[in-house]
Amino acid sequence: MHDDRLLVEGRLERALRQFIRPAQYPRRVPLALSAWHAPGEPVPVSAALEASYEPFETGSEWGSPWSTSWFRLQGQVPREWRGRRVEVVIDPGFTEEGPGFQAEGLVYDAAGVPLKGVHPRNRHIPVASPARGGEPVHLLLEAAANPTVLHDFVPTPLGDVLTASTSPIYRFASADLAVLDEDVWQLTLDIEVLSELMGELEADRPRRHEILRALEDMLDALDLHDVPGTAAAGRAALAGVLARPAHASAHRVSAAGHAHIDSAWLWPLRETVRKASRTFANVTALAEEYPELVFACSQAQQYAWVKEHQPHIWERIKEAVADGTWAPVGSMWVESDANMPGGEALARQITHGRRFFREELGVETEEIWLPDSFGYTAAFPQLAKLAGVRWFLTQKLSWNQSNRMPHHTFWWEGIDGTRVFTHFPPVDTYNSQFHGAELAHAERNFADKGRATRSLVPFGWGDGGGGPTREMMERARRLRSLEGSPRVEIEKPSAFFAAAEEEYGAGAPVWSGELYLELHRATYTTQAATKRGNRRSEHALCEAELWCTAAAVRDPAYVYPYDALDRLWKTVLLHQFHDILPGSSIAWVHREARETYGRVLAELDAITASAVRALGAGGPAVLNASPYARSEVVDGGDGTLVRVDVPALGTRSLDGVVAPGPGAAAHTTGDTIVLTNERLSVTVDAAGLLTSVRDLTADREVLAAPGNLLQLHPDHPTRYDAWDLDRHYRRRHTDLTDADSVELVEDGPSRVAVRVVRAFGESRITQVIRLAAGSRRVDIVTDVDWRESEKVLKAAFPLDVHAERSAAEIQFGHVHRPTHANTGWDAARYEICAHRWLRVAEEGYGVALLNDSTYGHDVTRTEHGGVLGTTVRLTLLRAPHSPDPETDQGAHRFTYALLPGAATGDAVAEGLALNLPLRVADAPALAPLVSVDDPAVTVESVKLADDRSGDVVVRLYESRGGRAAATLGTSFPVARADVTDLMERPLREADAGEAGLTLALRPFQIVTLRLRPA
């Protein structure tokens, strides 16, 4: 036989494009339109129902960026359409962009009940099937004029309503009543499924040629001038090849409907409320037509929004959950970033999420569902298991630039040794449409074939929402068992995980440690103010809970602010979403985030102040929210600096405390200033650099070359401006060594300090280098007026330490990473994430770099004067132009510190001290509410139980990476003590000794205790 494949395929492509697809709606009549252009922000449907509408013509412009227009659609089904399937088809001006990145809408009935969303790939609203003819149509369309922001990462003012144009950006194309010819529609789907499968089969496969000839026979049976009249004959020609079952060994795909909805990204938070409503309306409507649908949906926050704003849709969701067509997944409040949230915050992501799903929907979620976050902390396995979560899913590691993950299904082992069964869908997308290429890729790409036979495919339009469509459901029906294709079964993710674990769990490989994404490394730094707000808010929440708990235990009349703390936690958790905290959202999102953090911190300060007042009468005192005792210099209230010793989690009266004798001193020698205390000697040269930091206790120099060297690099990622810090940035930099002024501004005895001012470009940096009496830290308080463009600023500390690896704090512990680049995996970690501290060490000596707000770091082995040392750099600021063209421009304040002679425990304690400043207020001197006698055990949080029983909950962990035996004491009588899971549900009674509760912890183990006051 002659090879005419290309001719047949070309004939098919044209017939489908020019004749078959256009024949799906053979009859149309336009609806009458009228419009109300809502001023300002979106309004509820009740306001739209009361508004005045003006006649509106198709072809007219509407919608300035971020505005909302409401359209009334009115008409009547023609009598001659009796017996046909009739729909309204809406095109408010859709562009070539995908769903969620342009105009979209929600359609209501005449009474204001939401029916269904519309987007470019889902434009229809059902009217009747079959129609009687004569049915009136009265619909209300809420149309959102959302602009397309991301155009090849070109800077645009469209990302904020304050800077966007006020001119219309859409032209309303059509709103029609239309007849859907079901034979033509079904034929179109038959052709698409078969032609896509054919395209994935090798040319020498008989199956490919069988499909080709069946498609050719279909074309011969079809009259292209009468597609509706001959579509049934065309379908008959394809019935045989569609009926051929899949091979017994075919890869098994468990498919779950999905709509990844970014809680904010290229749209503000308020728009996500509406995106969730549109998508959820679509899904519940689709399930009525396709009862086999299972829709997997995460993010409790989005459910809460829909419950508040769209009660009709919320009721439909509850019904769908009960019917089994809706599967709540994910166990978290939002799909958060998985690197930067603090330990307690990540725990609360899970507890708030799981509690919402259990209380509101009666579902105990069993998986962490994070398909799109930018890498995953090695603390996750333990947190998941402690919360009752069995499984973990992500897809993002398929984006790695350099190294391919060796497994798709495996056990993930965390820093404490806990393992969680994990799956990466080999389809490499969370927005599958059941295209032949996607399914073929899933089968070919699956790394565990031969031992495992199944993978998961999330299908549906996503990122900006949209969800599964009826076309996807029809494809799934055809692909359930089709020769040459993987078998497709729509089912709950839990069914997939249970089957996969049963099949492969005993032999699945283990991946130990973090899941580092070899991409998007700049997200540790971009939008510094957002990151600073998050860090401050996390610590302020824990501080507020501590003192509120102390007040509640000591004063029965004190009312613990459950509701306020719950609301504030959820606000902070929302802003940890994986495009907010990482800094990759539009300007509007980050402008509002800065404002929100300001309000959160102000409210928390007021809550804490009220709790402190409730502790009882007293004079000026110092309150320490850190779980470690501290000896620090504070302002005694009258401007006098005093050094005070404060117990862990306790208070100390300032009565009788006096300024110390000579403890910190400064002297000038030529152009240098030397700061000293009993522990350190710090030399600052005329350029404002640290030319020497001498550890007097260890009698050794800490620096291998001048430290606190600010370095400015060009920063031009290949793509993904806000997200990426590409390796080539390192090849050029400017050392900022010119100082406008270097002057001594504090000369003891409590504290000494040098102020350094630098100007470069249009920017200005003021740094105060501080050394306090008795302190082991050199603090560098930094104020920056940042006006750079596409630059990255780093602070370098070349250390005279021979370190083979670095230790970086993560949630509930730390991870080690090589300082070399021996392998591709090592080399890819050229930018890393750390929380409050990063430490490098050689045997017997270590140095830590602490910070109060940043996360990006790099660590390299460097030679200075023929001696190999280790350079640690903090990444302070960036200036990308997309999606926010003014990223990080303006004023910033942050503090970082050098801690010589630091063991791991020192880094833990001093990192907490830097992030939890001592509070001075009128308060009595009180014993700590709880105390622990082993410094390796770190108290993470003290709070009242979420069930409002009045029980005290204490979460703690082993923080040094070893074994710990500790006793936990309390300053209040305890009637009962239990060890609980993360959800505060008792697991067993705690062991008690004479001095308190006895604890035996393994490395990095987290323990939650529930104490019932007597």
DOKOL-228158 format. One line per field, with one value per residue (C-alpha): residue number from 1; x, y, z. Coordinates in steps of 0.25 Angstrom, whole numbers. Layout:
N
num [NUM,...]
c1 [X,...]
c2 [Y,...]
c3 [Z,...]
This chain:
1014
num [1,2,3,4,5,6,7,8,9,10,11,12,13,14,15,16,17,18,19,20,21,22,23,24,25,26,27,28,29,30,31,32,33,34,35,36,37,38,39,40,41,42,43,44,45,46,47,48,49,50,51,52,53,54,55,56,57,58,59,60,61,62,63,64,65,66,67,68,69,70,71,72,73,74,75,76,77,78,79,80,81,82,83,84,85,86,87,88,89,90,91,92,93,94,95,96,97,98,99,100,101,102,103,104,105,106,107,108,109,110,111,112,113,114,115,116,117,118,119,120,121,122,123,124,125,126,127,128,129,130,131,132,133,134,135,136,137,138,139,140,141,142,143,144,145,146,147,148,149,150,151,152,153,154,155,156,157,158,159,160,161,162,163,164,165,166,167,168,169,170,171,172,173,174,175,176,177,178,179,180,181,182,183,184,185,186,187,188,189,190,191,192,193,194,195,196,197,198,199,200,201,202,203,204,205,206,207,208,209,210,211,212,213,214,215,216,217,218,219,220,221,222,223,224,225,226,227,228,229,230,231,232,233,234,235,236,237,238,239,240,241,242,243,244,245,246,247,248,249,250,251,252,253,254,255,256,257,258,259,260,261,262,263,264,265,266,267,268,269,270,271,272,273,274,275,276,277,278,279,280,281,282,283,284,285,286,287,288,289,290,291,292,293,294,295,296,297,298,299,300,301,302,303,304,305,306,307,308,309,310,311,312,313,314,315,316,317,318,319,320,321,322,323,324,325,326,327,328,329,330,331,332,333,334,335,336,337,338,339,340,341,342,343,344,345,346,347,348,349,350,351,352,353,354,355,356,357,358,359,360,361,362,363,364,365,366,367,368,369,370,371,372,373,374,375,376,377,378,379,380,381,382,383,384,385,386,387,388,389,390,391,392,393,394,395,396,397,398,399,400,401,402,403,404,405,406,407,408,409,410,411,412,413,414,415,416,417,418,419,420,421,422,423,424,425,426,427,428,429,430,431,432,433,434,435,436,437,438,439,440,441,442,443,444,445,446,447,448,449,450,451,452,453,454,455,456,457,458,459,460,461,462,463,464,465,466,467,468,469,470,471,472,473,474,475,476,477,478,479,480,481,482,483,484,485,486,487,488,489,490,491,492,493,494,495,496,497,498,499,500,501,502,503,504,505,506,507,508,509,510,511,512,513,514,515,516,517,518,519,520,521,522,523,524,525,526,527,528,529,530,531,532,533,534,535,536,537,538,539,540,541,542,543,544,545,546,547,548,549,550,551,552,553,554,555,556,557,558,559,560,561,562,563,564,565,566,567,568,569,570,571,572,573,574,575,576,577,578,579,580,581,582,583,584,585,586,587,588,589,590,591,592,593,594,595,596,597,598,599,600,601,602,603,604,605,606,607,608,609,610,611,612,613,614,615,616,617,618,619,620,621,622,623,624,625,626,627,628,629,630,631,632,633,634,635,636,637,638,639,640,641,642,643,644,645,646,647,648,649,650,651,652,653,654,655,656,657,658,659,660,661,662,663,664,665,666,667,668,669,670,671,672,673,674,675,676,677,678,679,680,681,682,683,684,685,686,687,688,689,690,691,692,693,694,695,696,697,698,699,700,701,702,703,704,705,706,707,708,709,710,711,712,713,714,715,716,717,718,719,720,721,722,723,724,725,726,727,728,729,730,731,732,733,734,735,736,737,738,739,740,741,742,743,744,745,746,747,748,749,750,751,752,753,754,755,756,757,758,759,760,761,762,763,764,765,766,767,768,769,770,771,772,773,774,775,776,777,778,779,780,781,782,783,784,785,786,787,788,789,790,791,792,793,794,795,796,797,798,799,800,801,802,803,804,805,806,807,808,809,810,811,812,813,814,815,816,817,818,819,820,821,822,823,824,825,826,827,828,829,830,831,832,833,834,835,836,837,838,839,840,841,842,843,844,845,846,847,848,849,850,851,852,853,854,855,856,857,858,859,860,861,862,863,864,865,866,867,868,869,870,871,872,873,874,875,876,877,878,879,880,881,882,883,884,885,886,887,888,889,890,891,892,893,894,895,896,897,898,899,900,901,902,903,904,905,906,907,908,909,910,911,912,913,914,915,916,917,918,919,920,921,922,923,924,925,926,927,928,929,930,931,932,933,934,935,936,937,938,939,940,941,942,943,944,945,946,947,948,949,950,951,952,953,954,955,956,957,958,959,960,961,962,963,964,965,966,967,968,969,970,971,972,973,974,975,976,977,978,979,980,981,982,983,984,985,986,987,988,989,990,991,992,993,994,995,996,997,998,999,1000,1001,1002,1003,1004,1005,1006,1007,1008,1009,1010,1011,1012,1013,1014]
c1 [0,5,8,-2,-2,1,-10,-20,-16,-16,-30,-35,-29,-36,-49,-49,-45,-53,-66,-68,-65,-73,-85,-87,-96,-104,-114,-113,-122,-116,-121,-125,-115,-115,-103,-100,-85,-83,-74,-62,-61,-70,-84,-93,-103,-114,-109,-108,-123,-127,-118,-123,-119,-117,-118,-105,-101,-92,-79,-78,-67,-68,-59,-47,-36,-42,-56,-69,-80,-94,-102,-116,-118,-133,-139,-148,-146,-151,-163,-156,-145,-155,-148,-134,-123,-123,-112,-108,-94,-87,-74,-72,-59,-50,-36,-26,-21,-26,-36,-34,-24,-35,-49,-58,-72,-83,-97,-109,-123,-134,-135,-120,-117,-103,-104,-90,-77,-73,-59,-52,-53,-66,-76,-90,-101,-111,-126,-133,-131,-140,-146,-161,-160,-164,-157,-153,-139,-135,-121,-111,-96,-86,-74,-60,-51,-39,-27,-16,-4,7,12,26,30,29,26,12,4,-8,-4,-11,-24,-17,-8,-16,-23,-38,-41,-49,-41,-52,-62,-74,-75,-88,-98,-107,-118,-112,-115,-104,-104,-100,-96,-87,-81,-79,-73,-63,-59,-57,-48,-40,-38,-34,-25,-18,-15,-11,-1,6,7,20,18,21,10,-2,-12,-7,-11,-24,-28,-23,-32,-44,-43,-42,-54,-61,-57,-63,-76,-77,-83,-76,-87,-97,-89,-101,-108,-97,-90,-96,-91,-77,-78,-82,-69,-61,-69,-60,-46,-53,-58,-44,-40,-27,-16,-16,-2,-6,-2,-14,-17,-26,-32,-37,-44,-36,-36,-23,-28,-16,-22,-15,-5,-8,-21,-24,-30,-43,-44,-40,-53,-60,-51,-54,-69,-69,-61,-69,-82,-77,-73,-86,-93,-84,-86,-101,-99,-87,-89,-76,-68,-59,-54,-42,-42,-32,-30,-40,-39,-46,-57,-59,-60,-70,-78,-78,-81,-89,-98,-105,-92,-87,-100,-97,-83,-88,-98,-87,-78,-89,-91,-77,-74,-66,-54,-48,-33,-20,-22,-17,-23,-16,-6,5,19,26,40,38,26,31,29,17,11,12,6,-6,-7,-10,-18,-27,-29,-32,-42,-49,-51,-56,-65,-71,-72,-70,-57,-44,-34,-23,-13,-4,-7,3,4,10,19,33,41,37,43,48,39,27,27,27,16,7,8,6,-7,-12,-8,-4,0,7,5,13,16,26,39,36,41,55,65,76,73,61,55,58,44,30,24,33,34,39,47,48,59,54,52,37,33,21,16,18,14,18,9,17,8,15,3,-8,-16,-18,-28,-27,-20,-13,1,-1,-6,5,16,10,12,26,31,27,40,34,29,32,29,17,6,-2,-1,-10,-15,-22,-30,-37,-34,-25,-16,-27,-38,-48,-48,-52,-61,-72,-62,-52,-62,-66,-51,-50,-61,-54,-41,-46,-41,-36,-25,-12,-15,-14,-26,-33,-42,-48,-47,-44,-29,-30,-34,-22,-12,-18,-17,-3,2,-4,3,17,18,26,37,36,49,52,56,62,63,57,50,58,53,64,56,50,61,59,45,53,56,46,37,45,34,24,34,37,22,21,33,28,14,18,26,16,5,13,16,2,-3,8,4,-11,-10,-2,-13,-24,-17,-15,-27,-41,-47,-38,-45,-36,-37,-40,-47,-37,-25,-32,-36,-21,-15,-24,-20,-5,-7,-14,-3,7,0,11,10,8,19,29,27,22,9,4,7,-8,-6,7,2,-10,-1,8,-5,-10,2,2,-12,-9,3,-4,-15,-6,2,-11,-15,-2,-2,-16,-11,1,-8,-17,-4,-6,0,15,25,34,38,44,36,43,35,47,48,62,67,74,84,82,83,69,64,59,48,55,65,75,81,82,86,76,75,61,56,51,36,36,37,48,45,54,53,67,74,85,93,105,119,129,124,125,135,140,153,158,172,174,163,158,148,149,137,140,133,137,134,137,146,141,149,142,151,149,141,131,135,138,152,153,144,152,146,152,147,153,165,163,160,146,148,156,154,146,132,118,123,111,111,102,100,92,80,74,67,64,50,41,46,41,43,57,71,79,93,99,96,109,118,118,117,121,126,120,132,131,125,119,122,127,124,123,109,109,121,117,117,104,105,115,111,117,108,112,105,106,100,101,92,79,80,85,88,90,95,98,108,105,112,105,111,112,107,112,106,110,96,95,83,80,72,71,65,65,64,71,66,68,79,81,88,96,103,116,123,136,139,152,144,147,133,129,114,105,93,81,69,56,43,45,60,71,76,91,95,109,117,123,118,123,110,99,90,100,103,88,87,94,83,77,66,69,60,66,80,90,103,116,126,139,141,141,137,125,120,105,98,85,74,60,53,61,62,71,86,97,109,122,136,146,161,167,182,184,175,162,150,135,127,113,104,90,81,75,68,64,58,51,40,30,19,21,29,32,37,44,45,45,49,53,58,64,75,84,95,108,110,124,127,113,109,95,88,94,89,75,75,81,72,60,65,67,53,46,51,49,37,37,24,18,16,19,31,25,30,29,17,25,39,48,62,69,73,72,57,51,37,31,17,9,-6,-20,-26,-34,-47,-48,-47,-37,-26,-12,-5,10,17,32,43,57,65,80,79,81,74,69,63,56,46,35,30,19,16,1,-4,-8,-19,-16,-6,-6,2,-6,-6,-4,-19,-19,-25,-20,-11,-6,-4,9,19,21,32,34,38,28,26,38,41,50,52,58,66,56,44,32,23,10,5,-9,-9,-22,-21,-25]
c2 [0,14,22,34,36,51,53,47,54,67,64,61,74,83,76,77,91,97,88,79,87,99,90,87,99,99,109,121,133,145,149,163,170,181,185,192,195,194,205,202,188,176,175,164,159,166,179,176,171,185,193,200,194,201,194,188,183,172,178,189,191,189,187,195,186,180,185,178,179,172,168,164,153,151,143,131,118,117,108,100,96,86,73,79,82,97,105,119,122,134,141,154,156,144,145,134,133,121,121,129,139,148,152,142,142,135,133,135,132,143,141,143,128,125,114,113,120,123,124,122,107,106,116,109,110,99,103,91,76,73,87,89,101,115,115,129,131,142,141,151,150,156,159,162,170,163,167,158,163,153,156,149,156,170,181,186,195,185,178,189,195,208,208,201,209,213,210,197,185,176,176,167,157,150,144,134,123,112,97,87,76,64,55,66,69,54,52,63,57,43,49,57,45,35,45,49,34,32,43,36,23,18,18,3,0,-7,0,14,10,4,17,25,16,17,32,32,24,34,45,37,35,50,60,73,81,74,70,69,60,50,51,38,31,37,32,18,17,20,11,-1,5,12,-1,-8,-10,-6,-17,-24,-18,-4,7,10,25,29,42,53,66,78,93,99,112,121,129,141,143,151,155,161,153,158,153,139,139,140,130,120,122,121,108,102,105,99,86,84,87,77,66,66,62,53,46,38,51,52,66,68,81,87,100,101,116,116,107,118,129,122,118,133,139,129,120,114,108,104,96,89,86,79,71,67,63,54,48,45,54,64,60,70,68,75,76,91,105,109,102,110,112,100,106,119,118,116,103,106,113,101,93,102,101,87,88,99,92,78,84,92,80,71,81,87,75,63,59,54,58,48,55,68,73,83,82,96,100,103,92,85,85,72,75,72,56,57,68,60,48,55,61,48,50,38,43,54,59,69,71,83,75,72,87,84,91,81,68,58,52,37,33,37,28,27,28,42,42,55,60,52,39,39,35,38,31,41,42,52,50,46,54,66,75,77,83,71,71,56,60,48,54,56,41,36,44,39,25,27,36,28,24,13,4,-11,-10,-1,1,13,28,40,50,63,68,82,96,102,113,123,113,107,92,80,82,72,70,65,55,50,48,40,31,28,26,16,5,8,0,7,17,16,12,24,22,34,32,39,42,34,22,24,25,13,4,10,8,-6,-10,-3,2,-10,-8,7,14,25,39,45,60,73,73,84,91,94,107,119,121,136,134,133,148,155,165,167,174,163,153,162,164,149,147,157,153,138,142,152,142,132,143,147,133,131,143,141,127,132,142,132,122,132,141,133,146,148,145,137,144,131,137,149,139,129,141,146,133,130,144,140,126,132,141,129,124,120,133,143,139,136,150,145,152,165,179,180,167,171,185,179,169,180,188,175,171,185,183,169,174,185,177,166,177,181,167,164,177,174,160,166,176,164,157,166,179,182,192,192,178,171,160,149,141,132,118,122,130,143,153,166,181,187,201,203,212,225,224,217,204,193,179,169,154,149,134,126,129,138,152,160,173,184,189,190,187,197,200,191,195,196,184,190,200,206,213,219,216,224,221,209,207,196,191,181,174,162,153,159,170,176,185,194,201,214,207,202,188,178,175,167,160,153,143,146,133,124,133,132,141,139,146,141,154,167,164,170,173,178,172,177,167,169,161,157,143,136,135,137,150,150,135,132,135,129,124,134,145,141,145,160,168,181,182,194,199,214,220,234,233,224,229,224,227,219,218,209,204,196,196,202,204,210,216,214,221,217,223,216,218,224,216,219,209,212,201,202,191,188,181,180,177,162,159,148,155,166,172,180,188,192,203,203,213,203,209,199,192,178,176,167,171,162,163,154,149,141,132,126,112,100,95,83,86,97,95,103,105,100,97,89,86,88,82,80,84,82,95,88,86,71,66,73,72,80,90,93,97,110,118,112,115,117,122,130,124,118,111,106,99,91,81,89,102,109,122,125,136,141,149,154,154,149,134,134,130,124,117,114,109,121,123,135,137,122,117,111,117,118,130,131,142,147,151,164,171,169,178,170,177,165,163,175,186,193,181,184,199,208,207,194,191,178,173,162,157,150,139,134,122,117,102,98,101,115,118,113,122,134,133,133,144,153,150,151,164,166,174,184,187,188,174,166,157,143,129,124,117,105,101,91,86,82,93,83,83,96,100,105,110,111,113,109,97,100,93,104,94,103,92,97,92,92,88,86,79,74,85,80,67,58,50,58,55,66,69,79,87,96,108,103,90,80,70,62,62,55,54,58,58,71,72,73,59,50,39,34,39,47,41,48,49,56,69,69,62,53,54,45,51,46,55,66,60,68,66,73,72,75,80,81,91,86]
c3 [0,-3,9,8,23,22,11,20,32,25,19,33,40,30,30,45,46,34,34,46,58,53,50,65,67,53,58,66,69,77,91,95,103,114,123,136,138,153,159,167,173,171,177,181,172,180,177,162,162,167,157,145,132,118,104,100,86,82,77,87,96,111,123,127,134,147,146,146,136,138,126,125,114,109,98,95,89,75,74,62,72,79,83,81,91,93,100,102,97,102,96,104,96,99,94,90,105,113,124,136,129,123,123,131,136,145,140,149,147,148,163,165,167,161,150,144,140,126,121,107,107,114,108,109,119,118,114,111,106,99,97,96,88,93,107,112,115,126,130,137,134,144,134,140,131,136,128,123,131,127,113,112,125,119,130,130,139,138,151,160,158,163,151,140,129,130,115,111,108,103,92,94,83,84,93,86,87,80,76,80,70,78,67,62,76,79,65,68,81,74,64,74,83,71,64,76,80,65,66,78,72,65,50,49,59,52,62,56,42,47,53,40,31,40,40,25,24,33,24,12,20,23,14,18,13,22,34,43,34,32,46,50,38,41,56,51,43,56,65,63,66,78,83,83,98,104,106,120,122,119,129,138,140,152,148,157,153,157,156,162,166,171,183,177,166,153,160,174,186,183,169,174,183,169,162,172,171,156,156,167,160,147,155,162,149,142,152,149,135,138,151,149,152,164,166,175,182,192,200,211,210,196,202,213,203,195,207,211,198,190,199,187,182,196,198,184,189,201,193,183,195,200,186,184,172,180,188,198,198,202,217,217,218,205,196,203,199,205,208,216,226,240,247,255,243,235,246,246,231,233,246,241,227,233,243,233,224,236,243,230,221,230,222,228,218,216,207,205,192,187,172,169,181,179,186,199,213,219,231,223,225,241,241,231,239,252,246,242,227,219,206,199,184,176,162,162,162,148,145,150,141,143,149,147,159,159,164,162,174,186,201,205,218,226,235,247,239,237,223,215,203,191,177,165,154,142,133,137,138,148,137,128,117,114,101,94,96,111,113,105,112,126,121,115,126,138,145,153,142,143,158,158,148,152,153,156,145,150,139,137,134,145,150,149,151,141,144,136,124,118,107,116,122,109,106,119,115,102,108,119,111,98,91,90,101,116,123,130,142,149,164,177,179,192,183,175,187,194,182,179,193,193,180,182,196,201,190,187,188,198,196,208,211,204,191,185,173,163,158,164,174,175,182,195,193,184,190,203,210,209,214,226,229,229,238,248,248,251,263,268,267,276,285,287,289,300,308,306,311,323,326,324,334,344,343,342,338,326,313,303,289,282,270,268,268,259,249,250,248,236,230,231,226,214,211,211,198,188,179,191,201,189,183,170,169,163,170,175,183,190,192,200,207,212,217,223,231,237,242,247,255,261,265,271,279,285,288,295,302,308,312,319,327,331,337,349,354,354,350,338,334,322,316,308,298,294,300,304,316,311,316,307,307,307,308,322,319,321,310,319,314,324,323,329,330,327,328,316,314,326,332,340,347,344,358,364,350,347,335,335,337,326,317,303,298,285,281,269,262,250,240,248,259,268,276,288,299,308,296,283,276,264,254,244,234,227,216,227,225,236,234,247,256,267,276,289,296,285,282,267,255,249,236,224,217,219,224,222,208,200,186,175,163,150,150,137,137,124,128,141,146,160,161,156,160,148,150,141,151,158,147,149,162,168,182,189,197,196,208,210,225,235,250,264,269,282,291,303,313,310,295,284,270,257,246,231,220,205,193,179,167,172,185,199,210,225,234,249,253,268,279,292,306,308,294,285,273,264,259,246,246,232,225,210,201,189,175,166,154,151,161,173,186,195,208,208,220,216,228,232,234,226,224,216,218,223,233,230,239,234,241,254,251,240,228,223,209,203,201,188,174,172,166,157,169,178,167,165,180,177,184,197,207,222,233,245,243,235,241,235,244,244,255,269,263,256,251,249,241,247,240,244,230,218,213,201,204,196,202,195,197,195,196,202,203,200,211,207,215,214,209,213,207,210,198,203,191,177,166,155,147,144,149,158,150,163,171,185,181,193,208,215,229,233,243,241,251,251,262,264,272,270,273,267,280,280,266,270,283,276,264,273,281,268,263,277,283,298,301,312,319,333,338,350,351,349,347,333,330,325,326,320,326,313,304,292,294,288,291,278,284,296,294,299,292,279,285,295,307,314,313,310,298,297,284,285,277,278,271,270,263,274,285,297,311,317,328,325,337,339,348,349,355,344,346,333,322,309,297,285,270,262,263,278,279,291,287,301,314,316,325,339,348,361,355,343,330,325,311,302,288,276,266,261,268,270,282,285,299,305,319,327,338,352]
